[in-house]
Amino acid sequence: MVDTALLWIGLLVLVVVAGIGVAAWQFATTGERPLRPLAIAAVAFGGVFQLGQANGYFRSTAAAVLTATCLLLAVGLIAIEFRSDE
């Protein structure tokens, strides 16, 4: 039987890779800082840690710290994005 947690983790990893890919493409074509795709990738990466912790792949303390770091990074990126738009 297929472990659905691994499918969801894999899907989130694809979102992370896609977000980084979009950010690299946007930077290469426009030269602007691609903060929104990187923020999406950071949130998805935090989701990887949470799903991994819920299914026993990560220890709870490590997953909580890494998830909090990813979410703080995402909030910081969005704040910088909105601050630079003004």
N, CA, C and O atoms as CSV, one atom per row, in Angstrom:
chain,resi,resn,atom,element,x,y,z
A,1,MET,N,N,0.839,-1.185,0.000
A,1,MET,CA,C,0.000,0.000,0.000
A,1,MET,C,C,0.885,1.250,0.000
A,1,MET,O,O,1.945,1.272,0.626
A,2,VAL,N,N,0.449,2.260,-0.689
A,2,VAL,CA,C,1.220,3.493,-0.824
A,2,VAL,C,C,0.991,4.368,0.399
A,2,VAL,O,O,-0.142,4.568,0.838
A,3,ASP,N,N,2.088,4.885,0.937
A,3,ASP,CA,C,1.998,5.806,2.061
A,3,ASP,C,C,1.647,7.190,1.514
A,3,ASP,O,O,2.462,7.810,0.831
A,4,THR,N,N,0.452,7.672,1.809
A,4,THR,CA,C,0.004,8.945,1.232
A,4,THR,C,C,0.792,10.119,1.778
A,4,THR,O,O,0.890,11.155,1.120
A,5,ALA,N,N,1.354,9.976,2.967
A,5,ALA,CA,C,2.164,11.075,3.510
A,5,ALA,C,C,3.362,11.346,2.602
A,5,ALA,O,O,3.728,12.498,2.370
A,6,LEU,N,N,3.964,10.276,2.095
A,6,LEU,CA,C,5.101,10.472,1.191
A,6,LEU,C,C,4.671,11.145,-0.106
A,6,LEU,O,O,5.438,11.913,-0.687
A,7,LEU,N,N,3.457,10.867,-0.564
A,7,LEU,CA,C,2.954,11.542,-1.765
A,7,LEU,C,C,2.764,13.036,-1.520
A,7,LEU,O,O,3.122,13.854,-2.367
A,8,TRP,N,N,2.201,13.397,-0.363
A,8,TRP,CA,C,1.999,14.801,-0.029
A,8,TRP,C,C,3.334,15.508,0.176
A,8,TRP,O,O,3.509,16.649,-0.253
A,9,ILE,N,N,4.277,14.830,0.833
A,9,ILE,CA,C,5.604,15.414,1.011
A,9,ILE,C,C,6.262,15.626,-0.348
A,9,ILE,O,O,6.869,16.669,-0.593
A,10,GLY,N,N,6.141,14.642,-1.225
A,10,GLY,CA,C,6.687,14.783,-2.567
A,10,GLY,C,C,6.052,15.927,-3.332
A,10,GLY,O,O,6.738,16.652,-4.052
A,11,LEU,N,N,4.742,16.095,-3.180
A,11,LEU,CA,C,4.049,17.200,-3.841
A,11,LEU,C,C,4.557,18.541,-3.320
A,11,LEU,O,O,4.769,19.471,-4.097
A,12,LEU,N,N,4.750,18.639,-2.009
A,12,LEU,CA,C,5.268,19.884,-1.447
A,12,LEU,C,C,6.704,20.144,-1.898
A,12,LEU,O,O,7.083,21.292,-2.132
A,13,VAL,N,N,7.493,19.097,-2.020
A,13,VAL,CA,C,8.858,19.272,-2.528
A,13,VAL,C,C,8.819,19.786,-3.969
A,13,VAL,O,O,9.638,20.621,-4.352
A,14,LEU,N,N,7.881,19.295,-4.758
A,14,LEU,CA,C,7.729,19.812,-6.122
A,14,LEU,C,C,7.350,21.290,-6.124
A,14,LEU,O,O,7.815,22.050,-6.973
A,15,VAL,N,N,6.506,21.698,-5.175
A,15,VAL,CA,C,6.146,23.117,-5.051
A,15,VAL,C,C,7.375,23.942,-4.687
A,15,VAL,O,O,7.566,25.041,-5.208
A,16,VAL,N,N,8.206,23.412,-3.794
A,16,VAL,CA,C,9.440,24.115,-3.413
A,16,VAL,C,C,10.350,24.271,-4.628
A,16,VAL,O,O,10.853,25.362,-4.895
A,17,VAL,N,N,10.558,23.190,-5.357
A,17,VAL,CA,C,11.429,23.243,-6.539
A,17,VAL,C,C,10.846,24.182,-7.592
A,17,VAL,O,O,11.585,24.941,-8.220
A,18,ALA,N,N,9.542,24.138,-7.788
A,18,ALA,CA,C,8.905,25.036,-8.756
A,18,ALA,C,C,9.041,26.489,-8.323
A,18,ALA,O,O,9.313,27.356,-9.153
A,19,GLY,N,N,8.856,26.767,-7.039
A,19,GLY,CA,C,9.007,28.137,-6.542
A,19,GLY,C,C,10.409,28.666,-6.740
A,19,GLY,O,O,10.592,29.817,-7.136
A,20,ILE,N,N,11.402,27.834,-6.467
A,20,ILE,CA,C,12.785,28.249,-6.672
A,20,ILE,C,C,13.071,28.416,-8.163
A,20,ILE,O,O,13.790,29.330,-8.566
A,21,GLY,N,N,12.505,27.529,-8.976
A,21,GLY,CA,C,12.687,27.647,-10.423
A,21,GLY,C,C,12.070,28.916,-10.978
A,21,GLY,O,O,12.680,29.595,-11.804
A,22,VAL,N,N,10.874,29.240,-10.536
A,22,VAL,CA,C,10.216,30.472,-10.977
A,22,VAL,C,C,11.014,31.684,-10.519
A,22,VAL,O,O,11.167,32.649,-11.267
A,23,ALA,N,N,11.523,31.635,-9.294
A,23,ALA,CA,C,12.322,32.751,-8.787
A,23,ALA,C,C,13.592,32.933,-9.614
A,23,ALA,O,O,13.964,34.060,-9.941
A,24,ALA,N,N,14.256,31.833,-9.952
A,24,ALA,CA,C,15.476,31.922,-10.760
A,24,ALA,C,C,15.160,32.454,-12.151
A,24,ALA,O,O,15.897,33.284,-12.684
A,25,TRP,N,N,14.065,31.979,-12.741
A,25,TRP,CA,C,13.674,32.452,-14.069
A,25,TRP,C,C,13.328,33.940,-14.031
A,25,TRP,O,O,13.735,34.700,-14.910
A,26,GLN,N,N,12.575,34.352,-13.006
A,26,GLN,CA,C,12.177,35.754,-12.896
A,26,GLN,C,C,13.402,36.646,-12.707
A,26,GLN,O,O,13.477,37.727,-13.291
A,27,PHE,N,N,14.351,36.206,-11.905
A,27,PHE,CA,C,15.553,37.012,-11.704
A,27,PHE,C,C,16.387,37.086,-12.980
A,27,PHE,O,O,16.955,38.130,-13.300
A,28,ALA,N,N,16.457,35.962,-13.709
A,28,ALA,CA,C,17.253,35.942,-14.936
A,28,ALA,C,C,16.644,36.810,-16.022
A,28,ALA,O,O,17.375,37.436,-16.790
A,29,THR,N,N,15.324,36.862,-16.104
A,29,THR,CA,C,14.692,37.613,-17.188
A,29,THR,C,C,14.486,39.087,-16.859
A,29,THR,O,O,14.598,39.933,-17.746
A,30,THR,N,N,14.191,39.405,-15.617
A,30,THR,CA,C,13.879,40.796,-15.276
A,30,THR,C,C,14.936,41.473,-14.433
A,30,THR,O,O,15.040,42.699,-14.445
A,31,GLY,N,N,15.720,40.706,-13.704
A,31,GLY,CA,C,16.713,41.290,-12.812
A,31,GLY,C,C,16.132,41.757,-11.488
A,31,GLY,O,O,16.855,42.292,-10.648
A,32,GLU,N,N,14.833,41.560,-11.294
A,32,GLU,CA,C,14.192,41.952,-10.034
A,32,GLU,C,C,14.320,40.838,-9.008
A,32,GLU,O,O,14.495,39.670,-9.355
A,33,ARG,N,N,14.229,41.217,-7.743
A,33,ARG,CA,C,14.282,40.218,-6.672
A,33,ARG,C,C,12.949,39.478,-6.618
A,33,ARG,O,O,11.911,40.102,-6.399
A,34,PRO,N,N,12.958,38.168,-6.813
A,34,PRO,CA,C,11.716,37.387,-6.829
A,34,PRO,C,C,11.341,36.903,-5.429
A,34,PRO,O,O,11.595,35.749,-5.083
A,35,LEU,N,N,10.749,37.764,-4.635
A,35,LEU,CA,C,10.497,37.416,-3.242
A,35,LEU,C,C,9.226,36.588,-3.049
A,35,LEU,O,O,9.189,35.735,-2.163
A,36,ARG,N,N,8.199,36.812,-3.844
A,36,ARG,CA,C,6.952,36.058,-3.668
A,36,ARG,C,C,7.118,34.568,-3.958
A,36,ARG,O,O,6.657,33.753,-3.158
A,37,PRO,N,N,7.757,34.169,-5.068
A,37,PRO,CA,C,7.954,32.733,-5.282
A,37,PRO,C,C,8.830,32.096,-4.211
A,37,PRO,O,O,8.628,30.937,-3.848
A,38,LEU,N,N,9.796,32.848,-3.707
A,38,LEU,CA,C,10.634,32.306,-2.639
A,38,LEU,C,C,9.855,32.161,-1.348
A,38,LEU,O,O,10.097,31.226,-0.584
A,39,ALA,N,N,8.920,33.070,-1.086
A,39,ALA,CA,C,8.074,32.953,0.104
A,39,ALA,C,C,7.158,31.734,-0.005
A,39,ALA,O,O,6.942,31.028,0.980
A,40,ILE,N,N,6.627,31.491,-1.186
A,40,ILE,CA,C,5.792,30.304,-1.395
A,40,ILE,C,C,6.612,29.039,-1.187
A,40,ILE,O,O,6.143,28.078,-0.577
A,41,ALA,N,N,7.836,29.046,-1.695
A,41,ALA,CA,C,8.711,27.892,-1.512
A,41,ALA,C,C,9.038,27.681,-0.032
A,41,ALA,O,O,9.113,26.539,0.424
A,42,ALA,N,N,9.232,28.755,0.718
A,42,ALA,CA,C,9.541,28.629,2.144
A,42,ALA,C,C,8.359,28.050,2.913
A,42,ALA,O,O,8.544,27.211,3.795
A,43,VAL,N,N,7.150,28.490,2.586
A,43,VAL,CA,C,5.957,27.943,3.259
A,43,VAL,C,C,5.791,26.464,2.928
A,43,VAL,O,O,5.474,25.665,3.809
A,44,ALA,N,N,6.000,26.096,1.674
A,44,ALA,CA,C,5.889,24.691,1.287
A,44,ALA,C,C,6.960,23.852,1.974
A,44,ALA,O,O,6.707,22.711,2.361
A,45,PHE,N,N,8.152,24.415,2.125
A,45,PHE,CA,C,9.223,23.696,2.808
A,45,PHE,C,C,8.878,23.486,4.278
A,45,PHE,O,O,9.194,22.442,4.847
A,46,GLY,N,N,8.232,24.475,4.894
A,46,GLY,CA,C,7.746,24.300,6.260
A,46,GLY,C,C,6.702,23.202,6.347
A,46,GLY,O,O,6.650,22.462,7.330
A,47,GLY,N,N,5.871,23.096,5.321
A,47,GLY,CA,C,4.887,22.018,5.269
A,47,GLY,C,C,5.524,20.653,5.165
A,47,GLY,O,O,5.005,19.675,5.704
A,48,VAL,N,N,6.657,20.580,4.468
A,48,VAL,CA,C,7.397,19.317,4.388
A,48,VAL,C,C,7.826,18.886,5.779
A,48,VAL,O,O,7.690,17.716,6.136
A,49,PHE,N,N,8.339,19.813,6.560
A,49,PHE,CA,C,8.787,19.473,7.910
A,49,PHE,C,C,7.623,19.054,8.803
A,49,PHE,O,O,7.752,18.123,9.597
A,50,GLN,N,N,6.486,19.741,8.675
A,50,GLN,CA,C,5.338,19.394,9.509
A,50,GLN,C,C,4.774,18.025,9.143
A,50,GLN,O,O,4.456,17.233,10.030
A,51,LEU,N,N,4.647,17.740,7.863
A,51,LEU,CA,C,4.171,16.420,7.461
A,51,LEU,C,C,5.164,15.331,7.842
A,51,LEU,O,O,4.772,14.236,8.245
A,52,GLY,N,N,6.436,15.634,7.714
A,52,GLY,CA,C,7.454,14.668,8.114
A,52,GLY,C,C,7.425,14.388,9.603
A,52,GLY,O,O,7.604,13.246,10.026
A,53,GLN,N,N,7.203,15.409,10.392
A,53,GLN,CA,C,7.114,15.226,11.848
A,53,GLN,C,C,5.867,14.446,12.222
A,53,GLN,O,O,5.912,13.585,13.100
A,54,ALA,N,N,4.766,14.736,11.571
A,54,ALA,CA,C,3.508,14.046,11.889
A,54,ALA,C,C,3.574,12.561,11.551
A,54,ALA,O,O,2.844,11.757,12.130
A,55,ASN,N,N,4.447,12.196,10.614
A,55,ASN,CA,C,4.551,10.796,10.210
A,55,ASN,C,C,5.817,10.127,10.714
A,55,ASN,O,O,6.153,9.023,10.286
A,56,GLY,N,N,6.519,10.790,11.621
A,56,GLY,CA,C,7.657,10.177,12.276
A,56,GLY,C,C,8.974,10.243,11.532
A,56,GLY,O,O,9.917,9.542,11.896
A,57,TYR,N,N,9.065,11.064,10.504
A,57,TYR,CA,C,10.318,11.184,9.759
A,57,TYR,C,C,11.281,12.168,10.409
A,57,TYR,O,O,12.495,12.054,10.238
A,58,PHE,N,N,10.751,13.133,11.153
A,58,PHE,CA,C,11.568,14.128,11.860
A,58,PHE,C,C,11.200,14.127,13.330
A,58,PHE,O,O,10.066,13.819,13.696
A,59,ARG,N,N,12.162,14.473,14.169
A,59,ARG,CA,C,11.845,14.661,15.588
A,59,ARG,C,C,11.024,15.932,15.736
A,59,ARG,O,O,11.182,16.880,14.967
A,60,SER,N,N,10.144,15.943,16.738
A,60,SER,CA,C,9.199,17.056,16.861
A,60,SER,C,C,9.894,18.379,17.122
A,60,SER,O,O,9.471,19.404,16.586
A,61,THR,N,N,10.940,18.390,17.923
A,61,THR,CA,C,11.625,19.648,18.210
A,61,THR,C,C,12.294,20.198,16.960
A,61,THR,O,O,12.175,21.386,16.662
A,62,ALA,N,N,12.985,19.354,16.239
A,62,ALA,CA,C,13.658,19.800,15.018
A,62,ALA,C,C,12.650,20.285,13.987
A,62,ALA,O,O,12.863,21.310,13.340
A,63,ALA,N,N,11.560,19.557,13.835
A,63,ALA,CA,C,10.542,19.957,12.857
A,63,ALA,C,C,9.902,21.282,13.244
A,63,ALA,O,O,9.638,22.118,12.379
A,64,ALA,N,N,9.651,21.483,14.533
A,64,ALA,CA,C,9.038,22.738,14.976
A,64,ALA,C,C,9.967,23.918,14.727
A,64,ALA,O,O,9.528,24.972,14.267
A,65,VAL,N,N,11.240,23.745,15.027
A,65,VAL,CA,C,12.205,24.832,14.808
A,65,VAL,C,C,12.350,25.132,13.322
A,65,VAL,O,O,12.360,26.297,12.923
A,66,LEU,N,N,12.460,24.102,12.508
A,66,LEU,CA,C,12.626,24.314,11.066
A,66,LEU,C,C,11.367,24.900,10.432
A,66,LEU,O,O,11.456,25.743,9.539
A,67,THR,N,N,10.204,24.461,10.887
A,67,THR,CA,C,8.958,25.028,10.368
A,67,THR,C,C,8.832,26.491,10.750
A,67,THR,O,O,8.468,27.321,9.917
A,68,ALA,N,N,9.129,26.814,12.001
A,68,ALA,CA,C,9.061,28.208,12.444
A,68,ALA,C,C,10.040,29.074,11.660
A,68,ALA,O,O,9.719,30.207,11.301
A,69,THR,N,N,11.222,28.550,11.395
A,69,THR,CA,C,12.212,29.285,10.614
A,69,THR,C,C,11.708,29.545,9.197
A,69,THR,O,O,11.851,30.649,8.671
A,70,CYS,N,N,11.120,28.526,8.588
A,70,CYS,CA,C,10.582,28.692,7.229
A,70,CYS,C,C,9.454,29.718,7.191
A,70,CYS,O,O,9.397,30.547,6.283
A,71,LEU,N,N,8.565,29.664,8.169
A,71,LEU,CA,C,7.446,30.604,8.181
A,71,LEU,C,C,7.911,32.027,8.461
A,71,LEU,O,O,7.403,32.973,7.860
A,72,LEU,N,N,8.872,32.187,9.369
A,72,LEU,CA,C,9.410,33.523,9.621
A,72,LEU,C,C,10.122,34.075,8.389
A,72,LEU,O,O,10.028,35.265,8.090
A,73,LEU,N,N,10.825,33.214,7.687
A,73,LEU,CA,C,11.480,33.620,6.450
A,73,LEU,C,C,10.444,34.065,5.419
A,73,LEU,O,O,10.629,35.075,4.740
A,74,ALA,N,N,9.361,33.312,5.306
A,74,ALA,CA,C,8.312,33.664,4.343
A,74,ALA,C,C,7.661,34.997,4.696
A,74,ALA,O,O,7.424,35.828,3.820
A,75,VAL,N,N,7.374,35.198,5.975
A,75,VAL,CA,C,6.771,36.470,6.402
A,75,VAL,C,C,7.736,37.617,6.150
A,75,VAL,O,O,7.327,38.691,5.709
A,76,GLY,N,N,9.012,37.396,6.429
A,76,GLY,CA,C,10.009,38.432,6.163
A,76,GLY,C,C,10.117,38.768,4.689
A,76,GLY,O,O,10.226,39.939,4.325
A,77,LEU,N,N,10.089,37.749,3.833
A,77,LEU,CA,C,10.149,37.991,2.390
A,77,LEU,C,C,8.940,38.776,1.899
A,77,LEU,O,O,9.076,39.685,1.080
A,78,ILE,N,N,7.766,38.428,2.397
A,78,ILE,CA,C,6.551,39.159,1.991
A,78,ILE,C,C,6.593,40.597,2.507
A,78,ILE,O,O,6.185,41.520,1.802
A,79,ALA,N,N,7.086,40.794,3.737
A,79,ALA,CA,C,7.197,42.153,4.278
A,79,ALA,C,C,8.161,42.991,3.448
A,79,ALA,O,O,7.889,44.160,3.171
A,80,ILE,N,N,9.284,42.403,3.050
A,80,ILE,CA,C,10.237,43.126,2.202
A,80,ILE,C,C,9.610,43.440,0.845
A,80,ILE,O,O,9.810,44.522,0.293
A,81,GLU,N,N,8.853,42.485,0.319
A,81,GLU,CA,C,8.186,42.700,-0.981
A,81,GLU,C,C,7.212,43.876,-0.904
A,81,GLU,O,O,7.216,44.741,-1.780
A,82,PHE,N,N,6.378,43.912,0.140
A,82,PHE,CA,C,5.405,45.006,0.240
A,82,PHE,C,C,6.079,46.319,0.584
A,82,PHE,O,O,5.617,47.375,0.154
A,83,ARG,N,N,7.147,46.280,1.340
A,83,ARG,CA,C,7.854,47.502,1.678
A,83,ARG,C,C,8.513,48.111,0.434
A,83,ARG,O,O,8.533,49.330,0.265
A,84,SER,N,N,9.054,47.241,-0.437
A,84,SER,CA,C,9.711,47.756,-1.636
A,84,SER,C,C,8.717,48.235,-2.690
A,84,SER,O,O,9.088,49.001,-3.579
A,85,ASP,N,N,7.453,47.793,-2.606
A,85,ASP,CA,C,6.431,48.249,-3.558
A,85,ASP,C,C,5.988,49.675,-3.295
A,85,ASP,O,O,5.471,50.336,-4.195
A,86,GLU,N,N,6.179,50.153,-2.090
A,86,GLU,CA,C,5.706,51.494,-1.742
A,86,GLU,C,C,6.506,52.584,-2.365
A,86,GLU,O,O,6.214,53.761,-2.154
